[in-house]
Amino acid sequence: MNASVSRILIVDDSEDAADITAAYLEDSGFADIQFARSATDAFAMLGVEPSGRDSDADADADTFDLVIMDIMMPEVDGIEACARIRLHPAGRDLPVLMLSGMRDTDALNQAFIAGANDFVGKPVSQIDLTARVRTLLRFKREQERRQLREVELQQRHEELARGELGGTLVDPLTRLASPFVMDVTLRSCMESGASACLALIQIDEFAAFRALHGDEATDDLLRRVAAAIARVPAPLTAVLTAYEPGAFMIVEPNARDAFTMHKTCEFARRRIADLEIRHGNSIHNAFVTASSAASLGTADALVDLPAHLLAEFGRQWSHGDSHVEIA
């Protein structure tokens, strides 16, 4: 989900606070930002009735990718507004980021119970805000991708049975397994009641590298990084996939814990660093580096494991962790 095309709704009764939030987002490349001065205005813009029922106005409502909402607002506060949005089909999967000047743990817990995905404290830090916004947008993109893949999986299972799947099992650039292989592996574990471990290896500041060096150099980077990761010791049943540009996923079916995968990720990060590929557009490192995360999921939780891993990885990475251990 490209920052420039993501639609964000800021709900805040303070015009000054809303303008500051918008300025931070615009400075980070988010151009399509709308404002609501109250929860009632937000309901109208989202096509959400306070009763939680569908209305004829839904067809005229705008479509947003993310809502940023202040907790403290008159009449209907952010916590109640979030709960009402969640009750409506149009807002069930919509990411909601809460802003709060309070340090009241009970209030923040109520926000999460109401359905908030994350929160940022006031006064807002631009780095913290944009990191969490990008994480939530990526989480939304993963949810949408999963829903599309649910349809594709059934279709491709049938194609596989007929021997018609062809080259969709292999990523043409890196020659690694495609994301479809990961999906099939997770689905197989779900159907058999088995657990699985999933690991994410993400090239740090990948978009900044592409912006400076261009597509040809970026493709070469991906091929070199993929080859380096492929040589890393890993469980015999693990499958390395090219998940999305700059990101790789390793799936280990029937895993009992995530310890071995954590070690695999550690080796992968070292191998990538050993390549000594100059970044040139990083504020942190002279050479290309990578961050990683790993998580073990039981059969009933595997459908949400990729999205969960991406969200937790993004949240922890915003705090500067290069390796994330997720329960």
Secondary structure, 3 states (H helix, E strand, C coil): CCHHHCEEEEECCCHHHHHHHHHHHHHCCCCEEEEECCHHHHHHHHCCCCCCCCCHHHHHCCCCCEEEEECCCCCCCHHHHHHHHHHCHHHCCCCEEEEECCCCHHHHHHHHHHCCCEEEECCCCHHHHHHHHHHHHHHHHHHHHHHHHHHHHHHHHHHHHCCCCHHHHECCCCCCECHHHHHHHHHHHHHHCCCEEEEEEEECCHHHHHHHHHHHHHHHHHHHHHHHHHCCCCCCCCEEEEEECCEEEEEEECCCCCHHHHHHHHHHHHHHHHCCCECCCCCCCCECCEEEEEEEECHHHHHHHHHHHHHHHHHHHCCCCCEEEEC
